[in-house]
Amino acid sequence: MVNKSVEKSRAERIALHYKGFISSLQSWLELRIELAGHQYLEQIQQNKRLVYVVLLTGLSAVLAVTFILVAAALGLGALLGHTAWGFASVGAVMAVLALILSRSATRSKENEVTALDETTDKKNGRDNTEQNQ
């Protein structure tokens, strides 16, 4: 009979230790989740500040470029005899610049795709130098 009570008391102690371990693990997990939430919130705050700074800087740059272009248009208009000619000239220069930038962006994308195709062909055992017959 002593053995059964000893076994029962061991099982009860193990059960109590297990319950204590589970409650400690639960509280640790809750604290870990709370810490992760605070870290995530802090990271959002830092990124929000950075986004505001970048937006404010970008807006200031856009306004500066706009005023410079208006001043250039007014100056060219004074030289060409009418304000409209100055704005037309600046508009034409900006259109040509946009066309050049779009063409260069398109060409760089085409070059990337071509380089990727060549790399893929080489990895697949196809070589463009040989004619497949």
DSSP file (Angstrom, degrees, kcal/mol; ACC not computed):
  #  RESIDUE AA STRUCTURE BP1 BP2  ACC     N-H-->O    O-->H-N    N-H-->O    O-->H-N    TCO  KAPPA ALPHA  PHI   PSI    X-CA   Y-CA   Z-CA
    1    1 A M     >        0   0    0      0, 0.0     4,-1.7     0, 0.0     5,-0.2   0.000 360.0 360.0 360.0 -29.9    0.0    0.0    0.0
    2    2 A V  H  >  +     0   0    0      1,-0.2     4,-2.3     2,-0.2     5,-0.2   0.881 360.0  56.3 -65.1 -36.8    2.9    2.3    0.6
    3    3 A N  H  > S+     0   0    0      1,-0.2     4,-2.7     2,-0.2    -1,-0.2   0.891 105.0  50.8 -64.2 -39.8    4.0    2.0   -3.0
    4    4 A K  H  > S+     0   0    0      2,-0.2     4,-2.4     1,-0.2    -1,-0.2   0.901 112.2  46.0 -66.9 -39.7    0.6    3.1   -4.4
    5    5 A S  H  X S+     0   0    0     -4,-1.7     4,-2.6     2,-0.2    -1,-0.2   0.878 113.0  50.2 -70.3 -36.1    0.5    6.2   -2.2
    6    6 A V  H  X S+     0   0    0     -4,-2.3     4,-2.3     2,-0.2    -2,-0.2   0.928 112.6  47.0 -65.6 -43.9    4.1    7.0   -3.1
    7    7 A E  H  X S+     0   0    0     -4,-2.7     4,-2.6     2,-0.2    -2,-0.2   0.903 112.8  49.8 -62.7 -41.1    3.3    6.5   -6.8
    8    8 A K  H  X S+     0   0    0     -4,-2.4     4,-2.5     1,-0.2    -2,-0.2   0.909 110.9  48.6 -65.7 -41.6    0.2    8.7   -6.4
    9    9 A S  H  X S+     0   0    0     -4,-2.6     4,-2.3     2,-0.2    -1,-0.2   0.873 111.6  50.3 -67.8 -34.6    2.2   11.4   -4.7
   10   10 A R  H  X S+     0   0    0     -4,-2.3     4,-2.8     2,-0.2    -2,-0.2   0.931 111.5  48.1 -64.5 -45.2    4.9   11.3   -7.4
   11   11 A A  H  X S+     0   0    0     -4,-2.6     4,-2.5     1,-0.2    -2,-0.2   0.891 111.9  49.7 -62.9 -39.4    2.2   11.6  -10.1
   12   12 A E  H  X S+     0   0    0     -4,-2.5     4,-2.6     2,-0.2    -1,-0.2   0.907 111.5  48.6 -65.7 -41.3    0.6   14.5   -8.2
   13   13 A R  H  X S+     0   0    0     -4,-2.3     4,-2.8     2,-0.2    -2,-0.2   0.919 112.5  48.2 -63.8 -43.0    4.0   16.3   -7.9
   14   14 A I  H  X S+     0   0    0     -4,-2.8     4,-2.6     2,-0.2    -2,-0.2   0.915 112.2  49.7 -62.9 -42.0    4.7   15.7  -11.6
   15   15 A A  H  X S+     0   0    0     -4,-2.5     4,-2.6     2,-0.2    -2,-0.2   0.914 111.9  48.1 -63.1 -42.6    1.2   17.0  -12.5
   16   16 A L  H  X S+     0   0    0     -4,-2.6     4,-2.5     2,-0.2    -2,-0.2   0.917 113.1  47.5 -64.0 -43.1    1.7   20.1  -10.2
   17   17 A H  H  X S+     0   0    0     -4,-2.8     4,-2.6     2,-0.2    -2,-0.2   0.899 112.3  50.5 -63.5 -39.6    5.1   20.8  -11.8
   18   18 A Y  H  X S+     0   0    0     -4,-2.6     4,-2.6     2,-0.2    -2,-0.2   0.917 110.5  48.6 -65.0 -43.3    3.6   20.3  -15.3
   19   19 A K  H  X S+     0   0    0     -4,-2.6     4,-2.4     2,-0.2    -2,-0.2   0.906 112.4  49.1 -63.1 -41.1    0.8   22.8  -14.5
   20   20 A G  H  X S+     0   0    0     -4,-2.5     4,-2.4     2,-0.2    -2,-0.2   0.903 111.2  49.7 -63.6 -41.1    3.4   25.3  -13.1
   21   21 A F  H  X S+     0   0    0     -4,-2.6     4,-2.6     2,-0.2    -2,-0.2   0.921 111.0  49.2 -63.2 -43.6    5.5   24.9  -16.3
   22   22 A I  H  X S+     0   0    0     -4,-2.6     4,-2.5     2,-0.2    -2,-0.2   0.913 111.9  47.8 -63.9 -42.9    2.5   25.4  -18.5
   23   23 A S  H  X S+     0   0    0     -4,-2.4     4,-2.3     2,-0.2    -1,-0.2   0.896 113.1  48.9 -66.5 -38.0    1.4   28.6  -16.7
   24   24 A S  H  X S+     0   0    0     -4,-2.4     4,-2.4     2,-0.2    -2,-0.2   0.910 111.8  49.3 -64.8 -41.3    5.0   29.9  -16.8
   25   25 A L  H  X S+     0   0    0     -4,-2.6     4,-2.5     2,-0.2    -2,-0.2   0.897 110.5  50.5 -64.5 -40.6    5.1   29.2  -20.5
   26   26 A Q  H  X S+     0   0    0     -4,-2.5     4,-2.4     2,-0.2    -2,-0.2   0.927 111.8  46.5 -63.7 -45.0    1.8   30.9  -21.1
   27   27 A S  H  X S+     0   0    0     -4,-2.3     4,-2.3     2,-0.2    -2,-0.2   0.890 112.3  51.1 -65.9 -37.7    2.9   34.0  -19.2
   28   28 A W  H  X S+     0   0    0     -4,-2.4     4,-2.4     2,-0.2    -2,-0.2   0.924 110.7  48.7 -63.7 -43.7    6.2   34.0  -21.1
   29   29 A L  H  X S+     0   0    0     -4,-2.5     4,-2.5     2,-0.2    -2,-0.2   0.904 110.3  51.3 -63.2 -41.2    4.4   33.7  -24.4
   30   30 A E  H  X S+     0   0    0     -4,-2.4     4,-2.3     1,-0.2    -1,-0.2   0.924 111.9  46.6 -61.4 -44.0    2.0   36.6  -23.5
   31   31 A L  H  X S+     0   0    0     -4,-2.3     4,-2.5     2,-0.2    -2,-0.2   0.883 111.7  51.6 -65.0 -38.0    5.0   38.8  -22.6
   32   32 A R  H  X S+     0   0    0     -4,-2.4     4,-2.4     2,-0.2    -2,-0.2   0.898 110.3  48.3 -65.9 -40.8    6.8   37.9  -25.8
   33   33 A I  H  X S+     0   0    0     -4,-2.5     4,-2.2     2,-0.2    -2,-0.2   0.906 111.6  49.9 -65.7 -41.3    3.8   38.7  -27.9
   34   34 A E  H  X S+     0   0    0     -4,-2.3     4,-2.2     2,-0.2    -2,-0.2   0.908 110.7  49.8 -63.6 -41.7    3.4   42.0  -26.1
   35   35 A L  H  X S+     0   0    0     -4,-2.5     4,-2.6     2,-0.2    -2,-0.2   0.920 109.8  50.7 -62.2 -44.1    7.1   42.8  -26.7
   36   36 A A  H  X S+     0   0    0     -4,-2.4     4,-2.5     1,-0.2    -1,-0.2   0.895 109.2  52.1 -61.6 -39.3    6.8   42.0  -30.4
   37   37 A G  H  X S+     0   0    0     -4,-2.2     4,-2.4     2,-0.2    -1,-0.2   0.915 110.6  47.0 -62.6 -43.1    3.7   44.3  -30.6
   38   38 A H  H  X S+     0   0    0     -4,-2.2     4,-2.4     2,-0.2    -2,-0.2   0.903 112.5  49.6 -65.7 -40.2    5.7   47.2  -29.0
   39   39 A Q  H  X S+     0   0    0     -4,-2.6     4,-2.2     2,-0.2    -2,-0.2   0.912 111.9  48.8 -64.1 -41.4    8.6   46.6  -31.3
   40   40 A Y  H  X S+     0   0    0     -4,-2.5     4,-2.1     2,-0.2    -2,-0.2   0.911 111.4  49.5 -64.2 -42.7    6.3   46.6  -34.3
   41   41 A L  H  X S+     0   0    0     -4,-2.4     4,-2.2     1,-0.2    -2,-0.2   0.900 110.7  50.1 -63.2 -41.5    4.6   49.8  -33.2
   42   42 A E  H  X S+     0   0    0     -4,-2.4     4,-2.3     1,-0.2    -1,-0.2   0.895 109.6  50.8 -63.9 -40.4    8.0   51.5  -32.7
   43   43 A Q  H  X S+     0   0    0     -4,-2.2     4,-2.5     1,-0.2    -1,-0.2   0.892 109.2  51.1 -65.3 -38.8    9.2   50.4  -36.1
   44   44 A I  H  X S+     0   0    0     -4,-2.1     4,-2.5     2,-0.2    -2,-0.2   0.915 109.2  51.5 -63.2 -42.5    6.0   51.8  -37.6
   45   45 A Q  H  X S+     0   0    0     -4,-2.2     4,-2.0     2,-0.2    -2,-0.2   0.920 111.4  46.8 -60.8 -44.2    6.5   55.1  -35.8
   46   46 A Q  H  X S+     0   0    0     -4,-2.3     4,-2.0     1,-0.2    -2,-0.2   0.919 114.0  47.2 -65.0 -43.1   10.1   55.4  -37.1
   47   47 A N  H  X S+     0   0    0     -4,-2.5     4,-2.6     1,-0.2    -1,-0.2   0.855 108.6  55.8 -67.4 -33.4    9.0   54.5  -40.7
   48   48 A K  H  X S+     0   0    0     -4,-2.5     4,-2.4     2,-0.2    -1,-0.2   0.918 107.6  48.6 -64.4 -42.6    6.2   57.1  -40.5
   49   49 A R  H  X S+     0   0    0     -4,-2.0     4,-2.3     1,-0.2    -2,-0.2   0.922 111.9  49.4 -61.7 -43.4    8.6   59.8  -39.6
   50   50 A L  H  X S+     0   0    0     -4,-2.0     4,-2.6     1,-0.2    -2,-0.2   0.902 109.9  50.9 -63.0 -41.7   10.9   58.8  -42.5
   51   51 A V  H  X S+     0   0    0     -4,-2.6     4,-2.8     1,-0.2     5,-0.2   0.914 109.9  50.3 -63.2 -42.4    7.9   58.8  -44.9
   52   52 A Y  H  X S+     0   0    0     -4,-2.4     4,-2.5     2,-0.2    -2,-0.2   0.915 111.3  48.3 -61.7 -42.5    6.9   62.3  -43.7
   53   53 A V  H  X S+     0   0    0     -4,-2.3     4,-2.4     2,-0.2    -2,-0.2   0.924 113.3  47.2 -64.2 -43.9   10.5   63.6  -44.2
   54   54 A V  H  X S+     0   0    0     -4,-2.6     4,-2.7     2,-0.2    -2,-0.2   0.919 113.6  48.1 -65.1 -43.2   10.7   62.0  -47.7
   55   55 A L  H  X S+     0   0    0     -4,-2.8     4,-2.6     2,-0.2    -2,-0.2   0.914 112.9  47.8 -63.7 -42.6    7.3   63.4  -48.7
   56   56 A L  H  X S+     0   0    0     -4,-2.5     4,-2.2    -5,-0.2    -2,-0.2   0.906 113.4  47.8 -65.2 -41.2    8.1   66.9  -47.5
   57   57 A T  H  X S+     0   0    0     -4,-2.4     4,-2.3    -5,-0.2    -2,-0.2   0.917 113.0  48.5 -64.6 -43.6   11.5   66.8  -49.2
   58   58 A G  H  X S+     0   0    0     -4,-2.7     4,-2.5     2,-0.2    -2,-0.2   0.908 111.0  50.0 -63.2 -42.5    9.9   65.6  -52.5
   59   59 A L  H  X S+     0   0    0     -4,-2.6     4,-2.4     1,-0.2    -1,-0.2   0.905 110.9  49.6 -63.0 -41.5    7.2   68.3  -52.3
   60   60 A S  H  X S+     0   0    0     -4,-2.2     4,-2.3     1,-0.2    -1,-0.2   0.898 111.2  49.4 -63.7 -40.0    9.8   71.0  -51.7
   61   61 A A  H  X S+     0   0    0     -4,-2.3     4,-2.5     2,-0.2    -2,-0.2   0.908 110.5  50.0 -66.3 -41.4   11.8   69.7  -54.7
   62   62 A V  H  X S+     0   0    0     -4,-2.5     4,-2.3     1,-0.2    -2,-0.2   0.919 112.0  48.0 -63.0 -43.5    8.7   69.7  -57.0
   63   63 A L  H  X S+     0   0    0     -4,-2.4     4,-2.5     2,-0.2     5,-0.2   0.904 111.5  50.6 -63.5 -40.6    7.8   73.2  -55.9
   64   64 A A  H  X S+     0   0    0     -4,-2.3     4,-2.3     1,-0.2    -2,-0.2   0.935 111.7  46.6 -63.5 -45.7   11.4   74.4  -56.5
   65   65 A V  H  X S+     0   0    0     -4,-2.5     4,-2.6     1,-0.2    -1,-0.2   0.893 111.4  53.1 -63.5 -39.1   11.5   72.8  -60.0
   66   66 A T  H  X S+     0   0    0     -4,-2.3     4,-2.4    -5,-0.2    -2,-0.2   0.940 110.7  45.6 -62.3 -47.2    8.1   74.3  -60.8
   67   67 A F  H  X S+     0   0    0     -4,-2.5     4,-2.4     1,-0.2    -1,-0.2   0.884 112.5  51.5 -65.1 -37.2    9.2   77.8  -59.9
   68   68 A I  H  X S+     0   0    0     -4,-2.3     4,-2.4    -5,-0.2    -1,-0.2   0.923 111.4  47.4 -64.3 -43.0   12.5   77.5  -61.8
   69   69 A L  H  X S+     0   0    0     -4,-2.6     4,-2.5     2,-0.2    -2,-0.2   0.887 112.0  49.7 -66.7 -38.2   10.6   76.3  -64.9
   70   70 A V  H  X S+     0   0    0     -4,-2.4     4,-2.6     2,-0.2    -1,-0.2   0.914 111.7  48.9 -65.6 -41.7    8.1   79.2  -64.6
   71   71 A A  H  X S+     0   0    0     -4,-2.4     4,-2.5     2,-0.2    -2,-0.2   0.906 111.9  49.0 -64.2 -40.4   10.9   81.7  -64.2
   72   72 A A  H  X S+     0   0    0     -4,-2.4     4,-2.8     2,-0.2     5,-0.2   0.908 111.6  49.6 -64.8 -40.8   12.7   80.2  -67.3
   73   73 A A  H  X S+     0   0    0     -4,-2.5     4,-2.5     2,-0.2    -2,-0.2   0.915 111.9  47.5 -64.7 -42.4    9.5   80.3  -69.3
   74   74 A L  H  X S+     0   0    0     -4,-2.6     4,-2.0     2,-0.2    -2,-0.2   0.912 113.2  48.8 -65.0 -40.9    8.9   84.0  -68.3
   75   75 A G  H  X S+     0   0    0     -4,-2.5     4,-1.9     2,-0.2    -2,-0.2   0.928 113.4  45.9 -64.9 -44.6   12.5   84.8  -69.1
   76   76 A L  H  X S+     0   0    0     -4,-2.8     4,-2.8     1,-0.2     6,-0.2   0.883 110.3  55.1 -64.2 -37.4   12.4   83.1  -72.5
   77   77 A G  H  X>S+     0   0    0     -4,-2.5     4,-1.1    -5,-0.2     5,-0.6   0.889 107.2  49.6 -62.0 -38.9    9.0   84.8  -73.2
   78   78 A A  H  <5S+     0   0    0     -4,-2.0    -1,-0.2     1,-0.2    -2,-0.2   0.886 114.1  45.8 -66.6 -37.8   10.6   88.2  -72.6
   79   79 A L  H  <5S+     0   0    0     -4,-1.9    -2,-0.2     1,-0.2    -1,-0.2   0.872 115.7  45.4 -71.6 -36.5   13.4   87.3  -75.0
   80   80 A L  H  <5S-     0   0    0     -4,-2.8    -1,-0.2     2,-0.2    -2,-0.2   0.537 116.4-109.0 -88.4  -7.0   11.1   85.9  -77.7
   81   81 A G  T  <5S+     0   0    0     -4,-1.1     2,-0.3    -5,-0.2    -3,-0.2   0.192  91.1  53.8 105.1 -18.0    8.6   88.7  -77.5
   82   82 A H  S >><S-     0   0    0     -5,-0.6     4,-1.1    -6,-0.2     3,-0.6  -0.993  72.8-130.1-151.0 144.5    5.6   87.0  -75.8
   83   83 A T  H 3> S+     0   0    0     -2,-0.3     4,-2.1     1,-0.2     3,-0.3   0.845 106.0  62.2 -62.1 -34.9    5.1   85.0  -72.7
   84   84 A A  H 3> S+     0   0    0      1,-0.2     4,-2.5     2,-0.2    -1,-0.2   0.874  99.3  54.8 -61.4 -37.4    3.3   82.2  -74.5
   85   85 A W  H <> S+     0   0    0     -3,-0.6     4,-2.2     1,-0.2    -1,-0.2   0.867 106.8  51.8 -65.3 -34.1    6.4   81.5  -76.6
   86   86 A G  H  X S+     0   0    0     -4,-1.1     4,-2.4    -3,-0.3    -2,-0.2   0.929 112.0  44.5 -66.1 -45.8    8.5   81.1  -73.4
   87   87 A F  H  X S+     0   0    0     -4,-2.1     4,-2.4     1,-0.2    -2,-0.2   0.879 113.0  52.0 -67.6 -36.0    6.0   78.6  -71.9
   88   88 A A  H  X S+     0   0    0     -4,-2.5     4,-2.4    -5,-0.2    -2,-0.2   0.909 110.6  48.6 -65.0 -40.8    5.8   76.8  -75.3
   89   89 A S  H  X S+     0   0    0     -4,-2.2     4,-2.4     2,-0.2    -2,-0.2   0.934 113.2  45.6 -64.6 -46.8    9.6   76.5  -75.4
   90   90 A V  H  X S+     0   0    0     -4,-2.4     4,-2.3     1,-0.2    -1,-0.2   0.896 113.0  51.7 -64.7 -39.2    9.9   75.2  -71.9
   91   91 A G  H  X S+     0   0    0     -4,-2.4     4,-2.2    -5,-0.2    -1,-0.2   0.905 109.8  49.2 -62.5 -41.7    7.0   72.8  -72.5
   92   92 A A  H  X S+     0   0    0     -4,-2.4     4,-2.5     2,-0.2    -2,-0.2   0.916 110.9  49.5 -65.1 -42.9    8.7   71.5  -75.7
   93   93 A V  H  X S+     0   0    0     -4,-2.4     4,-2.4     1,-0.2    -2,-0.2   0.910 111.8  48.8 -61.8 -42.3   12.0   71.0  -73.8
   94   94 A M  H  X S+     0   0    0     -4,-2.3     4,-2.4     2,-0.2    -1,-0.2   0.881 110.4  51.3 -66.1 -37.4   10.2   69.1  -71.0
   95   95 A A  H  X S+     0   0    0     -4,-2.2     4,-2.3     2,-0.2    -2,-0.2   0.915 111.1  47.5 -65.2 -42.7    8.4   66.9  -73.6
   96   96 A V  H  X S+     0   0    0     -4,-2.5     4,-2.5     2,-0.2    -2,-0.2   0.908 111.9  50.6 -64.3 -41.4   11.7   66.0  -75.3
   97   97 A L  H  X S+     0   0    0     -4,-2.4     4,-2.4     1,-0.2    -2,-0.2   0.907 110.4  49.0 -62.6 -41.8   13.3   65.3  -72.0
   98   98 A A  H  X S+     0   0    0     -4,-2.4     4,-2.4     2,-0.2    -1,-0.2   0.891 111.0  50.8 -64.6 -39.0   10.3   63.0  -71.0
   99   99 A L  H  X S+     0   0    0     -4,-2.3     4,-2.4     2,-0.2    -2,-0.2   0.925 110.9  47.9 -64.3 -44.8   10.6   61.2  -74.4
  100  100 A I  H  X S+     0   0    0     -4,-2.5     4,-2.4     1,-0.2    -2,-0.2   0.918 112.9  48.5 -62.4 -43.6   14.3   60.6  -73.9
  101  101 A L  H  X S+     0   0    0     -4,-2.4     4,-2.1     1,-0.2    -1,-0.2   0.896 111.8  48.7 -65.0 -40.2   13.9   59.3  -70.4
  102  102 A S  H  X S+     0   0    0     -4,-2.4     4,-2.2     2,-0.2    -1,-0.2   0.899 111.9  49.4 -68.4 -38.4   11.1   56.9  -71.4
  103  103 A R  H  X S+     0   0    0     -4,-2.4     4,-2.6     2,-0.2    -2,-0.2   0.918 111.8  48.0 -64.7 -43.3   13.1   55.6  -74.3
  104  104 A S  H  X S+     0   0    0     -4,-2.4     4,-2.3     1,-0.2    -2,-0.2   0.885 111.9  49.8 -67.1 -36.4   16.1   55.0  -72.1
  105  105 A A  H  X S+     0   0    0     -4,-2.1     4,-1.9     2,-0.2    -1,-0.2   0.906 112.0  48.4 -66.3 -40.6   14.0   53.3  -69.5
  106  106 A T  H  X S+     0   0    0     -4,-2.2     4,-2.4     2,-0.2    -2,-0.2   0.911 112.1  48.9 -65.4 -42.6   12.4   51.0  -72.2
  107  107 A R  H  X S+     0   0    0     -4,-2.6     4,-2.6     1,-0.2    -2,-0.2   0.899 109.5  51.5 -65.0 -40.1   15.8   50.2  -73.6
  108  108 A S  H  X S+     0   0    0     -4,-2.3     4,-2.0     2,-0.2    -1,-0.2   0.891 110.6  49.0 -66.2 -36.7   17.3   49.3  -70.2
  109  109 A K  H  X S+     0   0    0     -4,-1.9     4,-2.3     2,-0.2    -2,-0.2   0.911 111.0  50.1 -65.8 -41.6   14.3   47.0  -69.6
  110  110 A E  H  X S+     0   0    0     -4,-2.4     4,-2.5     1,-0.2    -2,-0.2   0.900 110.1  50.8 -62.7 -40.1   14.8   45.4  -73.0
  111  111 A N  H  X S+     0   0    0     -4,-2.6     4,-2.6     2,-0.2    -1,-0.2   0.890 109.8  50.2 -64.3 -39.1   18.5   44.9  -72.2
  112  112 A E  H  X S+     0   0    0     -4,-2.0     4,-2.3     2,-0.2    -2,-0.2   0.921 112.1  47.1 -64.0 -43.2   17.6   43.3  -68.8
  113  113 A V  H  X S+     0   0    0     -4,-2.3     4,-2.5     2,-0.2    -2,-0.2   0.905 112.9  49.2 -65.8 -41.4   15.2   40.9  -70.5
  114  114 A T  H  X S+     0   0    0     -4,-2.5     4,-2.5     2,-0.2    -2,-0.2   0.922 111.8  48.3 -63.6 -44.5   17.7   40.0  -73.2
  115  115 A A  H  X S+     0   0    0     -4,-2.6     4,-2.3     1,-0.2    -2,-0.2   0.893 112.2  49.8 -63.4 -38.9   20.4   39.4  -70.7
  116  116 A L  H  X S+     0   0    0     -4,-2.3     4,-2.5     2,-0.2    -2,-0.2   0.901 110.4  50.1 -66.6 -40.4   18.0   37.2  -68.7
  117  117 A D  H  X S+     0   0    0     -4,-2.5     4,-2.7     2,-0.2    -2,-0.2   0.917 111.3  48.7 -62.4 -43.2   17.1   35.3  -71.8
  118  118 A E  H  X S+     0   0    0     -4,-2.5     4,-2.3     2,-0.2    -2,-0.2   0.912 111.9  48.8 -64.0 -42.1   20.7   34.7  -72.6
  119  119 A T  H  X S+     0   0    0     -4,-2.3     4,-2.1     2,-0.2    -1,-0.2   0.919 112.6  48.1 -63.3 -43.1   21.5   33.5  -69.1
  120  120 A T  H  X S+     0   0    0     -4,-2.5     4,-1.8     1,-0.2    -2,-0.2   0.905 110.6  51.6 -64.3 -41.6   18.5   31.2  -69.1
  121  121 A D  H  <>S+     0   0    0     -4,-2.7     5,-2.9     1,-0.2     4,-0.3   0.910 110.3  48.8 -62.2 -41.8   19.5   29.8  -72.5
  122  122 A K  H ><5S+     0   0    0     -4,-2.3     3,-1.0     1,-0.2    -1,-0.2   0.888 110.7  50.2 -66.2 -38.3   23.1   29.1  -71.3
  123  123 A K  H 3<5S+     0   0    0     -4,-2.1    -1,-0.2     1,-0.2    -2,-0.2   0.824 110.2  51.1 -68.5 -29.6   21.8   27.3  -68.2
  124  124 A N  T 3<5S-     0   0    0     -4,-1.8    -1,-0.2     2,-0.2    -2,-0.2   0.403 121.8-105.5 -89.3   3.1   19.5   25.2  -70.3
  125  125 A G  T < 5S+     0   0    0     -3,-1.0     2,-0.5     1,-0.3    -3,-0.2   0.582  78.8 129.1  88.3   9.8   22.3   24.1  -72.6
  126  126 A R      < -     0   0    0     -5,-2.9     2,-0.4    -6,-0.2    -1,-0.3  -0.851  37.9-166.0-100.8 134.2   21.3   26.3  -75.6
  127  127 A D    >   -     0   0    0     -2,-0.5     3,-0.7    -3,-0.1    -9,-0.0  -0.973  17.0-150.2-120.4 131.7   24.0   28.5  -77.1
  128  128 A N  T 3  S+     0   0    0     -2,-0.4    -1,-0.1     1,-0.2     4,-0.1   0.636  91.2  69.6 -75.0 -13.9   23.1   31.3  -79.5
  129  129 A T  T 3  S+     0   0    0      2,-0.1     2,-0.3     0, 0.0    -1,-0.2   0.788  91.1  67.7 -76.1 -26.1   26.4   31.0  -81.4
  130  130 A E  S <  S-     0   0    0     -3,-0.7     2,-0.5     1,-0.0    -3,-0.1  -0.738  83.5-127.5 -96.0 142.6   25.5   27.6  -82.9
  131  131 A Q        -     0   0    0     -2,-0.3     2,-0.6     2,-0.0    -2,-0.1  -0.769  18.3-138.2 -87.2 125.7   22.8   27.2  -85.5
  132  132 A N              0   0    0     -2,-0.5    -4,-0.0     1,-0.1    -1,-0.0  -0.745 360.0 360.0 -83.4 122.8   20.2   24.6  -84.6
  133  133 A Q              0   0    0     -2,-0.6    -1,-0.1     0, 0.0    -2,-0.0   0.411 360.0 360.0-112.2 360.0   19.4   22.6  -87.7
